[in-house]
């Protein structure tokens, strides 16, 4: 499961999906745009637009399925609840939860995080620092603030990429090109639907 705002999905999201499929040998990667994101400081774009952009962004990865499981649920979206539903639908599957190292540092603040660890292995995408040195996270490092054993975590090697959804939205709002940051189909969708134009 790879959840997130995906507002918009960008090249780093796609690169992480590709790395996870290869390194974890996944049969399927479920991309889950967040529904009612209780933790986001800003209101996300409408779910239909984010879902459409995800389908465009990940179209070249046949192992990826974009799910509306959180978009169609009422109330706040919690990962622990989404995983519970997914596990019931695929009782024999082994689940991984993809996240970046920045999210992993805050994982102990997630809603019912201990239950998440009972349902899925956390797969953390670790990038080398911008100077090209060693990554700041290693396989033996625990999840901060938790008592999770090393077996609860997998490390994904991930190339350094300078992509940020907030920067992309700001560039789109200013009428600047975003083609180098997002897949071409996503850039066309953003332009055609005038997304982010009202942001400052």
Backbone as JSON Lines, residues from 0, in Angstrom:
{"i":0,"aa":"X","n":[0.84,-1.19,0.0],"ca":[0.0,0.0,0.0],"c":[0.88,1.24,0.0]}
{"i":1,"aa":"X","n":[0.58,2.16,-0.89],"ca":[1.31,3.41,-0.99],"c":[0.28,4.53,-0.93]}
{"i":2,"aa":"X","n":[0.12,5.11,0.24],"ca":[-0.86,6.17,0.43],"c":[-0.22,7.54,0.4]}
{"i":3,"aa":"X","n":[-1.06,8.54,0.17],"ca":[-0.55,9.91,0.16],"c":[-1.56,10.86,-0.43]}
{"i":4,"aa":"X","n":[-1.27,12.14,-0.29],"ca":[-2.15,13.15,-0.86],"c":[-2.13,13.13,-2.38]}
{"i":5,"aa":"X","n":[-0.93,12.89,-2.97],"ca":[-0.76,12.88,-4.42],"c":[-1.43,14.11,-5.05]}
{"i":6,"aa":"X","n":[-1.0,15.28,-4.54],"ca":[-1.65,16.53,-4.94],"c":[-0.6,17.53,-5.44]}
{"i":7,"aa":"X","n":[0.03,17.28,-6.59],"ca":[-0.22,16.19,-7.53],"c":[0.78,15.05,-7.35]}
{"i":8,"aa":"X","n":[0.52,13.88,-7.98],"ca":[1.56,12.86,-8.05],"c":[2.69,13.34,-8.94]}
{"i":9,"aa":"X","n":[3.94,13.1,-8.52],"ca":[5.06,13.62,-9.3],"c":[6.09,12.51,-9.57]}
{"i":10,"aa":"X","n":[7.18,12.9,-10.17],"ca":[8.16,11.93,-10.63],"c":[8.78,11.13,-9.49]}
{"i":11,"aa":"X","n":[8.96,11.73,-8.33],"ca":[9.52,10.99,-7.2],"c":[8.54,9.92,-6.72]}
{"i":12,"aa":"X","n":[7.24,10.21,-6.76],"ca":[6.25,9.19,-6.41],"c":[6.37,7.99,-7.33]}
{"i":13,"aa":"X","n":[6.5,8.26,-8.62],"ca":[6.59,7.18,-9.61],"c":[7.89,6.39,-9.41]}
{"i":14,"aa":"X","n":[8.98,7.09,-9.14],"ca":[10.26,6.42,-8.92],"c":[10.21,5.54,-7.68]}
{"i":15,"aa":"X","n":[9.53,5.99,-6.63],"ca":[9.4,5.18,-5.42],"c":[8.57,3.94,-5.7]}
{"i":16,"aa":"X","n":[7.49,4.1,-6.44],"ca":[6.67,2.94,-6.8],"c":[7.49,1.92,-7.57]}
{"i":17,"aa":"X","n":[8.28,2.39,-8.52],"ca":[9.11,1.49,-9.33],"c":[10.14,0.78,-8.44]}
{"i":18,"aa":"X","n":[10.75,1.51,-7.52],"ca":[11.75,0.91,-6.63],"c":[11.12,-0.13,-5.72]}
{"i":19,"aa":"X","n":[9.93,0.17,-5.21],"ca":[9.26,-0.77,-4.3],"c":[8.89,-2.06,-5.03]}
{"i":20,"aa":"X","n":[8.35,-1.94,-6.23],"ca":[7.96,-3.12,-7.0],"c":[9.18,-4.02,-7.24]}
{"i":21,"aa":"X","n":[10.31,-3.41,-7.58],"ca":[11.51,-4.2,-7.88],"c":[12.15,-4.77,-6.62]}
{"i":22,"aa":"X","n":[12.34,-3.93,-5.61],"ca":[13.1,-4.37,-4.43],"c":[12.31,-5.26,-3.49]}
{"i":23,"aa":"X","n":[11.0,-5.07,-3.43],"ca":[10.16,-5.91,-2.58],"c":[9.54,-7.06,-3.36]}
{"i":24,"aa":"X","n":[9.76,-7.08,-4.67],"ca":[9.22,-8.12,-5.56],"c":[7.7,-8.23,-5.4]}
{"i":25,"aa":"X","n":[7.06,-7.09,-5.54],"ca":[5.62,-7.02,-5.32],"c":[4.84,-7.58,-6.5]}
{"i":26,"aa":"X","n":[3.78,-8.31,-6.18],"ca":[2.83,-8.72,-7.2],"c":[1.91,-7.57,-7.57]}
{"i":27,"aa":"X","n":[1.61,-6.75,-6.58],"ca":[0.73,-5.61,-6.81],"c":[1.1,-4.49,-5.85]}
{"i":28,"aa":"X","n":[1.01,-3.27,-6.34],"ca":[1.18,-2.08,-5.51],"c":[-0.1,-1.28,-5.58]}
{"i":29,"aa":"X","n":[-0.73,-1.09,-4.45],"ca":[-1.98,-0.34,-4.38],"c":[-1.67,1.1,-4.02]}
{"i":30,"aa":"X","n":[-1.91,2.01,-4.94],"ca":[-1.74,3.44,-4.7],"c":[-3.07,3.97,-4.17]}
{"i":31,"aa":"X","n":[-3.03,4.59,-2.98],"ca":[-4.25,5.0,-2.29],"c":[-4.22,6.51,-2.03]}
{"i":32,"aa":"X","n":[-4.86,7.31,-2.88],"ca":[-4.99,8.74,-2.57],"c":[-5.76,8.93,-1.27]}
{"i":33,"aa":"X","n":[-5.24,9.81,-0.43],"ca":[-5.86,10.08,0.86],"c":[-7.25,10.67,0.7]}
{"i":34,"aa":"X","n":[-8.15,10.25,1.58],"ca":[-9.49,10.83,1.61],"c":[-9.5,12.1,2.44]}
{"i":35,"aa":"X","n":[-10.17,12.05,3.59],"ca":[-10.21,13.18,4.52],"c":[-8.94,13.16,5.34]}
{"i":36,"aa":"X","n":[-7.95,13.94,4.92],"ca":[-6.63,13.91,5.55],"c":[-6.61,14.78,6.8]}
{"i":37,"aa":"X","n":[-6.81,14.16,7.96],"ca":[-6.89,14.89,9.22],"c":[-5.58,15.59,9.56]}
{"i":38,"aa":"X","n":[-4.46,15.1,9.02],"ca":[-3.14,15.61,9.39],"c":[-2.62,16.67,8.44]}
{"i":39,"aa":"X","n":[-3.33,16.95,7.35],"ca":[-2.83,17.91,6.37],"c":[-3.19,19.33,6.76]}
{"i":40,"aa":"X","n":[-2.22,20.27,6.71],"ca":[-2.51,21.66,7.07],"c":[-3.31,22.41,6.02]}
{"i":41,"aa":"X","n":[-3.46,21.84,4.83],"ca":[-4.19,22.49,3.75],"c":[-5.26,21.52,3.24]}
{"i":42,"aa":"X","n":[-6.29,22.09,2.64],"ca":[-7.33,21.25,2.03],"c":[-6.8,20.7,0.71]}
{"i":43,"aa":"X","n":[-6.93,19.4,0.54],"ca":[-6.46,18.77,-0.68],"c":[-7.4,19.07,-1.85]}
{"i":44,"aa":"X","n":[-6.87,18.95,-3.05],"ca":[-7.72,19.04,-4.24],"c":[-8.75,17.92,-4.2]}
{"i":45,"aa":"X","n":[-9.81,18.05,-4.99],"ca":[-10.88,17.05,-4.94],"c":[-10.33,15.66,-5.25]}
{"i":46,"aa":"X","n":[-10.95,14.67,-4.62],"ca":[-10.48,13.3,-4.77],"c":[-10.5,12.8,-6.2]}
{"i":47,"aa":"X","n":[-11.51,13.19,-6.97],"ca":[-11.62,12.73,-8.34],"c":[-10.42,13.18,-9.17]}
{"i":48,"aa":"X","n":[-9.97,14.41,-8.96],"ca":[-8.82,14.93,-9.7],"c":[-7.54,14.2,-9.3]}
{"i":49,"aa":"X","n":[-7.36,13.98,-8.01],"ca":[-6.14,13.3,-7.55],"c":[-6.12,11.84,-8.01]}
{"i":50,"aa":"X","n":[-7.29,11.21,-8.0],"ca":[-7.37,9.84,-8.49],"c":[-7.06,9.77,-9.98]}
{"i":51,"aa":"X","n":[-7.61,10.7,-10.75],"ca":[-7.35,10.73,-12.19],"c":[-5.87,10.96,-12.46]}
{"i":52,"aa":"X","n":[-5.24,11.88,-11.74],"ca":[-3.82,12.15,-11.94],"c":[-2.97,10.94,-11.57]}
{"i":53,"aa":"X","n":[-3.36,10.22,-10.52],"ca":[-2.61,9.01,-10.13],"c":[-2.69,7.96,-11.24]}
{"i":54,"aa":"X","n":[-3.85,7.8,-11.82],"ca":[-3.99,6.82,-12.89],"c":[-3.11,7.18,-14.07]}
{"i":55,"aa":"X","n":[-3.0,8.47,-14.36],"ca":[-2.12,8.92,-15.43],"c":[-0.65,8.74,-15.05]}
{"i":56,"aa":"X","n":[-0.3,9.1,-13.83],"ca":[1.1,9.07,-13.4],"c":[1.68,7.66,-13.38]}
{"i":57,"aa":"X","n":[0.87,6.7,-12.93],"ca":[1.38,5.34,-12.74],"c":[0.98,4.4,-13.88]}
{"i":58,"aa":"X","n":[0.48,4.96,-14.98],"ca":[-0.05,4.14,-16.07],"c":[0.98,3.19,-16.67]}
{"i":59,"aa":"X","n":[2.25,3.56,-16.63],"ca":[3.28,2.72,-17.24],"c":[3.77,1.61,-16.32]}
{"i":60,"aa":"X","n":[3.24,1.51,-15.12],"ca":[3.64,0.46,-14.17],"c":[2.49,-0.53,-14.03]}
{"i":61,"aa":"X","n":[2.53,-1.65,-14.75],"ca":[1.39,-2.57,-14.77],"c":[1.07,-3.2,-13.41]}
{"i":62,"aa":"X","n":[2.01,-3.2,-12.48],"ca":[1.76,-3.78,-11.16],"c":[0.97,-2.83,-10.26]}
{"i":63,"aa":"X","n":[0.77,-1.58,-10.7],"ca":[0.11,-0.57,-9.87],"c":[-1.39,-0.55,-10.16]}
{"i":64,"aa":"X","n":[-2.17,-0.52,-9.06],"ca":[-3.6,-0.28,-9.12],"c":[-3.9,0.93,-8.26]}
{"i":65,"aa":"X","n":[-4.66,1.88,-8.78],"ca":[-5.07,3.05,-8.01],"c":[-6.42,2.75,-7.36]}
{"i":66,"aa":"X","n":[-6.47,2.88,-6.04],"ca":[-7.68,2.53,-5.29],"c":[-8.38,3.78,-4.76]}
{"i":67,"aa":"X","n":[-9.72,3.74,-4.76],"ca":[-10.5,4.85,-4.2],"c":[-11.02,4.51,-2.8]}
{"i":68,"aa":"X","n":[-10.4,3.54,-2.14],"ca":[-10.9,3.05,-0.86],"c":[-11.05,4.15,0.19]}
{"i":69,"aa":"X","n":[-10.13,5.13,0.18],"ca":[-10.23,6.22,1.16],"c":[-11.09,7.36,0.63]}
{"i":70,"aa":"X","n":[-11.13,7.53,-0.67],"ca":[-11.91,8.62,-1.25],"c":[-13.41,8.38,-1.08]}
{"i":71,"aa":"X","n":[-13.81,7.13,-1.01],"ca":[-15.24,6.81,-0.88],"c":[-15.67,6.57,0.56]}
{"i":72,"aa":"X","n":[-14.74,6.68,1.49],"ca":[-15.05,6.48,2.9],"c":[-15.4,7.82,3.54]}
{"i":73,"aa":"X","n":[-16.43,7.84,4.38],"ca":[-16.77,9.07,5.09],"c":[-15.91,9.2,6.34]}
{"i":74,"aa":"X","n":[-15.7,10.41,6.78],"ca":[-14.9,10.66,7.97],"c":[-13.41,10.67,7.67]}
{"i":75,"aa":"X","n":[-12.62,10.83,8.72],"ca":[-11.17,10.9,8.57],"c":[-10.6,9.59,8.06]}
{"i":76,"aa":"X","n":[-9.55,9.69,7.24],"ca":[-8.88,8.51,6.69],"c":[-7.71,8.14,7.58]}
{"i":77,"aa":"X","n":[-7.76,6.94,8.12],"ca":[-6.67,6.43,8.95],"c":[-6.08,5.2,8.28]}
{"i":78,"aa":"X","n":[-4.77,5.16,8.17],"ca":[-4.09,4.05,7.53],"c":[-4.44,2.72,8.18]}
{"i":79,"aa":"X","n":[-4.55,2.71,9.5],"ca":[-4.84,1.45,10.2],"c":[-6.17,0.87,9.76]}
{"i":80,"aa":"X","n":[-7.15,1.72,9.51],"ca":[-8.47,1.24,9.06],"c":[-8.4,0.75,7.61]}
{"i":81,"aa":"X","n":[-7.68,1.47,6.78],"ca":[-7.54,1.06,5.38],"c":[-6.85,-0.3,5.29]}
{"i":82,"aa":"X","n":[-5.78,-0.48,6.05],"ca":[-5.08,-1.76,6.04],"c":[-5.98,-2.9,6.51]}
{"i":83,"aa":"X","n":[-6.8,-2.64,7.5],"ca":[-7.7,-3.68,8.01],"c":[-8.66,-4.14,6.92]}
{"i":84,"aa":"X","n":[-9.19,-3.2,6.15],"ca":[-10.1,-3.55,5.06],"c":[-9.36,-4.33,3.98]}
{"i":85,"aa":"X","n":[-8.17,-3.88,3.64],"ca":[-7.4,-4.55,2.6],"c":[-7.02,-5.97,3.01]}
{"i":86,"aa":"X","n":[-6.65,-6.15,4.26],"ca":[-6.27,-7.49,4.73],"c":[-7.46,-8.44,4.7]}
{"i":87,"aa":"X","n":[-8.64,-7.92,4.98],"ca":[-9.83,-8.78,4.91],"c":[-10.14,-9.17,3.47]}
{"i":88,"aa":"X","n":[-9.83,-8.27,2.54],"ca":[-10.11,-8.56,1.13],"c":[-9.08,-9.5,0.52]}
{"i":89,"aa":"X","n":[-7.86,-9.51,1.09],"ca":[-6.79,-10.38,0.59],"c":[-6.15,-11.08,1.79]}
{"i":90,"aa":"X","n":[-6.84,-12.05,2.39],"ca":[-6.37,-12.63,3.67],"c":[-5.03,-13.36,3.57]}
{"i":91,"aa":"X","n":[-4.65,-13.8,2.39],"ca":[-3.4,-14.53,2.27],"c":[-2.21,-13.67,1.89]}
{"i":92,"aa":"X","n":[-2.43,-12.39,1.71],"ca":[-1.36,-11.51,1.21],"c":[-0.47,-11.02,2.34]}
{"i":93,"aa":"X","n":[0.79,-10.77,2.01],"ca":[1.69,-10.08,2.92],"c":[1.71,-8.62,2.52]}
{"i":94,"aa":"X","n":[1.45,-7.73,3.46],"ca":[1.31,-6.31,3.15],"c":[2.54,-5.52,3.58]}
{"i":95,"aa":"X","n":[2.92,-4.59,2.72],"ca":[3.94,-3.6,3.04],"c":[3.28,-2.22,3.0]}
{"i":96,"aa":"X","n":[3.74,-1.33,3.86],"ca":[3.29,0.05,3.87],"c":[4.46,0.93,3.47]}
{"i":97,"aa":"X","n":[4.35,1.58,2.3],"ca":[5.44,2.42,1.8],"c":[5.37,3.81,2.41]}
{"i":98,"aa":"X","n":[6.53,4.34,2.74],"ca":[6.62,5.73,3.22],"c":[8.03,6.24,3.05]}
{"i":99,"aa":"X","n":[8.16,7.56,3.06],"ca":[9.46,8.19,3.01],"c":[10.08,8.26,4.41]}
{"i":100,"aa":"X","n":[11.38,8.53,4.46],"ca":[12.07,8.6,5.74],"c":[11.51,9.71,6.63]}
{"i":101,"aa":"X","n":[11.03,10.82,6.01],"ca":[10.47,11.9,6.81],"c":[9.2,11.45,7.52]}
{"i":102,"aa":"X","n":[8.36,10.65,6.83],"ca":[7.15,10.13,7.46],"c":[7.5,9.11,8.53]}
{"i":103,"aa":"X","n":[8.54,8.31,8.28],"ca":[8.94,7.3,9.26],"c":[9.4,7.94,10.57]}
{"i":104,"aa":"X","n":[10.02,9.11,10.47],"ca":[10.46,9.81,11.68],"c":[9.28,10.22,12.55]}
{"i":105,"aa":"X","n":[8.11,10.41,11.91],"ca":[6.91,10.83,12.65],"c":[5.92,9.69,12.85]}
{"i":106,"aa":"X","n":[6.33,8.47,12.52],"ca":[5.4,7.35,12.53],"c":[4.76,7.13,13.89]}
{"i":107,"aa":"X","n":[5.5,7.41,14.96],"ca":[4.96,7.17,16.32],"c":[3.79,8.11,16.64]}
{"i":108,"aa":"X","n":[3.55,9.11,15.78],"ca":[2.42,10.02,15.99],"c":[1.19,9.59,15.16]}
{"i":109,"aa":"X","n":[1.35,8.56,14.35],"ca":[0.24,8.1,13.53],"c":[-0.83,7.46,14.41]}
{"i":110,"aa":"X","n":[-2.05,7.55,13.95],"ca":[-3.19,6.98,14.66],"c":[-3.03,5.47,14.79]}
{"i":111,"aa":"X","n":[-2.96,4.96,16.03],"ca":[-2.87,3.52,16.34],"c":[-1.72,2.86,15.57]}
{"i":112,"aa":"X","n":[-0.56,3.48,15.7],"ca":[0.6,3.0,14.95],"c":[0.97,1.56,15.3]}
{"i":113,"aa":"X","n":[0.81,1.17,16.55],"ca":[1.18,-0.2,16.95],"c":[0.35,-1.23,16.19]}
{"i":114,"aa":"X","n":[-0.91,-0.91,15.94],"ca":[-1.76,-1.83,15.17],"c":[-1.34,-1.9,13.71]}
{"i":115,"aa":"X","n":[-0.83,-0.8,13.2],"ca":[-0.33,-0.81,11.82],"c":[0.81,-1.81,11.7]}
{"i":116,"aa":"X","n":[1.7,-1.82,12.7],"ca":[2.85,-2.73,12.66],"c":[2.43,-4.19,12.76]}
{"i":117,"aa":"X","n":[1.24,-4.45,13.3],"ca":[0.73,-5.81,13.34],"c":[0.16,-6.24,11.99]}
{"i":118,"aa":"X","n":[-0.13,-5.27,11.14],"ca":[-0.81,-5.56,9.88],"c":[0.11,-5.5,8.67]}
{"i":119,"aa":"X","n":[1.22,-4.78,8.78],"ca":[2.08,-4.58,7.61],"c":[3.52,-4.34,8.02]}
{"i":120,"aa":"X","n":[4.42,-4.68,7.12],"ca":[5.83,-4.31,7.27],"c":[6.0,-2.91,6.71]}
{"i":121,"aa":"X","n":[6.68,-2.05,7.43],"ca":[6.91,-0.69,6.98],"c":[8.12,-0.67,6.04]}
{"i":122,"aa":"X","n":[7.91,-0.2,4.82],"ca":[8.99,-0.1,3.84],"c":[9.35,1.38,3.68]}
{"i":123,"aa":"X","n":[10.57,1.72,4.08],"ca":[10.99,3.12,4.14],"c":[11.94,3.43,2.98]}
{"i":124,"aa":"X","n":[11.56,4.42,2.19],"ca":[12.41,4.85,1.07],"c":[13.47,5.8,1.59]}
{"i":125,"aa":"X","n":[14.72,5.42,1.43],"ca":[15.84,6.2,1.95],"c":[16.67,6.72,0.79]}
{"i":126,"aa":"X","n":[16.81,8.02,0.74],"ca":[17.59,8.65,-0.31],"c":[18.98,9.0,0.23]}
{"i":127,"aa":"X","n":[20.01,8.96,-0.61],"ca":[21.29,9.51,-0.19],"c":[21.18,11.0,0.01]}
{"i":128,"aa":"X","n":[22.09,11.56,0.81],"ca":[22.01,13.01,0.99],"c":[22.36,13.71,-0.32]}
{"i":129,"aa":"X","n":[22.08,15.0,-0.38],"ca":[22.24,15.74,-1.64],"c":[23.68,15.82,-2.09]}
{"i":130,"aa":"X","n":[24.62,15.62,-1.17],"ca":[26.03,15.62,-1.55],"c":[26.45,14.27,-2.11]}
{"i":131,"aa":"X","n":[25.51,13.31,-2.12],"ca":[25.82,11.99,-2.68],"c":[26.4,11.04,-1.67]}
{"i":132,"aa":"X","n":[26.37,11.39,-0.4],"ca":[26.92,10.53,0.64],"c":[25.97,9.43,1.05]}
{"i":133,"aa":"X","n":[26.26,8.81,2.18],"ca":[25.45,7.69,2.66],"c":[24.1,8.18,3.14]}
{"i":134,"aa":"X","n":[23.06,7.34,3.02],"ca":[21.75,7.72,3.54],"c":[21.78,7.83,5.05]}
{"i":135,"aa":"X","n":[20.85,8.62,5.59],"ca":[20.82,8.87,7.03],"c":[20.08,7.77,7.79]}
{"i":136,"aa":"X","n":[19.58,6.76,7.09],"ca":[18.78,5.71,7.72],"c":[19.36,4.37,7.32]}
{"i":137,"aa":"X","n":[19.46,3.47,8.28],"ca":[20.02,2.16,8.01],"c":[19.05,1.08,8.48]}
{"i":138,"aa":"X","n":[19.25,-0.12,7.98],"ca":[18.31,-1.2,8.24],"c":[18.17,-1.5,9.74]}
{"i":139,"aa":"X","n":[19.2,-1.27,10.51],"ca":[19.14,-1.59,11.93],"c":[18.52,-0.47,12.77]}
{"i":140,"aa":"X","n":[18.27,0.69,12.15],"ca":[17.69,1.79,12.9],"c":[16.24,1.49,13.25]}
{"i":141,"aa":"X","n":[15.84,1.73,14.51],"ca":[14.44,1.5,14.88],"c":[13.55,2.64,14.39]}
{"i":142,"aa":"X","n":[12.26,2.39,14.37],"ca":[11.32,3.48,14.13],"c":[11.29,4.35,15.37]}
{"i":143,"aa":"X","n":[11.61,5.64,15.26],"ca":[11.68,6.5,16.45],"c":[10.39,6.48,17.25]}
{"i":144,"aa":"X","n":[10.53,6.4,18.56],"ca":[9.37,6.46,19.44],"c":[8.57,5.19,19.52]}
{"i":145,"aa":"X","n":[9.05,4.11,18.88],"ca":[8.34,2.84,18.92],"c":[9.26,1.74,19.45]}
{"i":146,"aa":"X","n":[8.65,0.61,19.75],"ca":[9.44,-0.55,20.17],"c":[9.47,-1.59,19.06]}
{"i":147,"aa":"X","n":[9.31,-1.14,17.83],"ca":[9.25,-2.05,16.69],"c":[10.59,-2.75,16.49]}
{"i":148,"aa":"X","n":[10.6,-4.07,16.31],"ca":[11.86,-4.78,16.03],"c":[12.34,-4.49,14.62]}
{"i":149,"aa":"X","n":[13.63,-4.72,14.34],"ca":[14.14,-4.48,12.99],"c":[13.36,-5.24,11.91]}
{"i":150,"aa":"X","n":[12.79,-6.38,12.25],"ca":[12.05,-7.17,11.26],"c":[10.77,-6.48,10.8]}
{"i":151,"aa":"X","n":[10.34,-5.44,11.52],"ca":[9.12,-4.71,11.15],"c":[9.38,-3.68,10.06]}
{"i":152,"aa":"X","n":[10.65,-3.53,9.66],"ca":[11.03,-2.47,8.73],"c":[11.85,-3.05,7.58]}
{"i":153,"aa":"X","n":[11.57,-2.57,6.38],"ca":[12.41,-2.84,5.22],"c":[12.89,-1.5,4.67]}
{"i":154,"aa":"X","n":[14.12,-1.46,4.21],"ca":[14.69,-0.24,3.65],"c":[14.72,-0.35,2.13]}
{"i":155,"aa":"X","n":[14.21,0.68,1.46],"ca":[14.26,0.76,0.01],"c":[15.3,1.79,-0.4]}
{"i":156,"aa":"X","n":[16.21,1.39,-1.26],"ca":[17.18,2.33,-1.79],"c":[16.5,3.15,-2.88]}
{"i":157,"aa":"X","n":[16.7,4.46,-2.79],"ca":[15.92,5.37,-3.61],"c":[16.81,6.51,-4.05]}
{"i":158,"aa":"X","n":[16.82,6.87,-5.32],"ca":[17.71,7.95,-5.79],"c":[17.28,9.31,-5.25]}
{"i":159,"aa":"X","n":[18.24,10.17,-5.06],"ca":[17.93,11.54,-4.64],"c":[17.19,12.25,-5.76]}
{"i":160,"aa":"X","n":[16.01,12.79,-5.44],"ca":[15.21,13.5,-6.43],"c":[14.65,14.75,-5.78]}
{"i":161,"aa":"X","n":[14.79,15.87,-6.47],"ca":[14.35,17.14,-5.92],"c":[12.95,17.45,-6.43]}
{"i":162,"aa":"X","n":[11.95,16.73,-5.87],"ca":[10.56,16.94,-6.26],"c":[9.75,17.26,-5.01]}
{"i":163,"aa":"X","n":[8.85,18.2,-5.11],"ca":[8.0,18.6,-3.99],"c":[6.65,19.01,-4.54]}
{"i":164,"aa":"X","n":[5.58,18.41,-4.0],"ca":[4.24,18.75,-4.46],"c":[3.93,20.22,-4.22]}
{"i":165,"aa":"X","n":[4.41,20.76,-3.09],"ca":[4.11,22.17,-2.79],"c":[4.79,23.09,-3.79]}
{"i":166,"aa":"X","n":[6.02,22.75,-4.19],"ca":[6.72,23.56,-5.19],"c":[6.01,23.45,-6.54]}
{"i":167,"aa":"X","n":[5.56,22.26,-6.88],"ca":[4.86,22.07,-8.14],"c":[3.58,22.9,-8.17]}
{"i":168,"aa":"X","n":[2.82,22.87,-7.07],"ca":[1.58,23.66,-7.01],"c":[1.89,25.15,-7.15]}
{"i":169,"aa":"X","n":[2.96,25.6,-6.5],"ca":[3.32,27.02,-6.57],"c":[3.73,27.4,-7.99]}
{"i":170,"aa":"X","n":[4.46,26.54,-8.66],"ca":[4.86,26.82,-10.05],"c":[3.64,26.85,-10.96]}
{"i":171,"aa":"X","n":[2.72,25.9,-10.76],"ca":[1.5,25.89,-11.58],"c":[0.68,27.15,-11.33]}
{"i":172,"aa":"X","n":[0.61,27.58,-10.07],"ca":[-0.15,28.78,-9.73],"c":[0.44,30.02,-10.39]}
{"i":173,"aa":"X","n":[1.78,30.01,-10.54],"ca":[2.45,31.16,-11.16],"c":[2.53,31.06,-12.68]}
{"i":174,"aa":"X","n":[1.96,29.98,-13.23],"ca":[2.01,29.8,-14.68],"c":[3.36,29.35,-15.2]}
{"i":175,"aa":"X","n":[4.19,28.78,-14.31],"ca":[5.52,28.32,-14.71],"c":[5.45,26.85,-15.13]}
{"i":176,"aa":"X","n":[6.37,26.41,-15.97],"ca":[6.34,25.01,-16.42],"c":[6.63,24.04,-15.29]}
{"i":177,"aa":"X","n":[5.97,22.89,-15.34],"ca":[6.17,21.85,-14.33],"c":[6.55,20.52,-14.98]}
{"i":178,"aa":"X","n":[6.84,20.56,-16.27],"ca":[7.08,19.33,-17.03],"c":[8.24,18.5,-16.5]}
{"i":179,"aa":"X","n":[9.22,19.15,-15.89],"ca":[10.37,18.41,-15.39],"c":[10.07,17.73,-14.05]}
{"i":180,"aa":"X","n":[8.93,18.03,-13.45],"ca":[8.62,17.53,-12.11],"c":[7.55,16.45,-12.09]}
{"i":181,"aa":"X","n":[6.7,16.43,-13.11],"ca":[5.58,15.49,-13.14],"c":[5.55,14.76,-14.48]}
{"i":182,"aa":"X","n":[4.94,13.57,-14.54],"ca":[4.77,12.92,-15.85],"c":[4.0,13.82,-16.81]}
{"i":183,"aa":"X","n":[4.3,13.7,-18.09],"ca":[3.71,14.59,-19.09],"c":[2.19,14.57,-19.05]}
{"i":184,"aa":"X","n":[1.61,13.4,-18.86],"ca":[0.14,13.3,-18.84],"c":[-0.44,14.05,-17.65]}
{"i":185,"aa":"X","n":[0.27,14.06,-16.53],"ca":[-0.2,14.8,-15.35],"c":[-0.09,16.3,-15.61]}
{"i":186,"aa":"X","n":[0.99,16.73,-16.23],"ca":[1.14,18.16,-16.55],"c":[0.0,18.62,-17.45]}
{"i":187,"aa":"X","n":[-0.35,17.8,-18.43],"ca":[-1.45,18.16,-19.33],"c":[-2.78,18.22,-18.58]}
{"i":188,"aa":"X","n":[-2.99,17.29,-17.66],"ca":[-4.24,17.28,-16.89],"c":[-4.33,18.54,-16.02]}
{"i":189,"aa":"X","n":[-3.24,18.89,-15.35],"ca":[-3.24,20.09,-14.5],"c":[-3.55,21.33,-15.32]}
{"i":190,"aa":"X","n":[-2.95,21.42,-16.52],"ca":[-3.19,22.58,-17.38],"c":[-4.63,22.6,-17.89]}
{"i":191,"aa":"X","n":[-5.12,21.46,-18.33],"ca":[-6.46,21.4,-18.91],"c":[-7.55,21.7,-17.89]}
{"i":192,"aa":"X","n":[-7.31,21.34,-16.63],"ca":[-8.32,21.53,-15.59],"c":[-8.02,22.75,-14.7]}
{"i":193,"aa":"X","n":[-6.98,23.51,-15.07],"ca":[-6.62,24.75,-14.37],"c":[-6.43,24.52,-12.87]}
{"i":194,"aa":"X","n":[-5.81,23.39,-12.53],"ca":[-5.57,23.09,-11.13],"c":[-4.51,24.03,-10.54]}
{"i":195,"aa":"X","n":[-4.68,24.35,-9.28],"ca":[-3.72,25.12,-8.47],"c":[-3.62,26.59,-8.9]}
{"i":196,"aa":"X","n":[-4.4,27.04,-9.84],"ca":[-4.26,28.42,-10.34],"c":[-4.6,29.45,-9.27]}
{"i":197,"aa":"X","n":[-5.45,29.1,-8.31],"ca":[-5.88,30.08,-7.31],"c":[-4.96,30.11,-6.11]}
{"i":198,"aa":"X","n":[-3.94,29.21,-6.08],"ca":[-3.06,29.16,-4.92],"c":[-2.05,30.29,-5.0]}
{"i":199,"aa":"X","n":[-1.56,30.66,-3.82],"ca":[-0.55,31.72,-3.76],"c":[0.73,31.18,-3.18]}
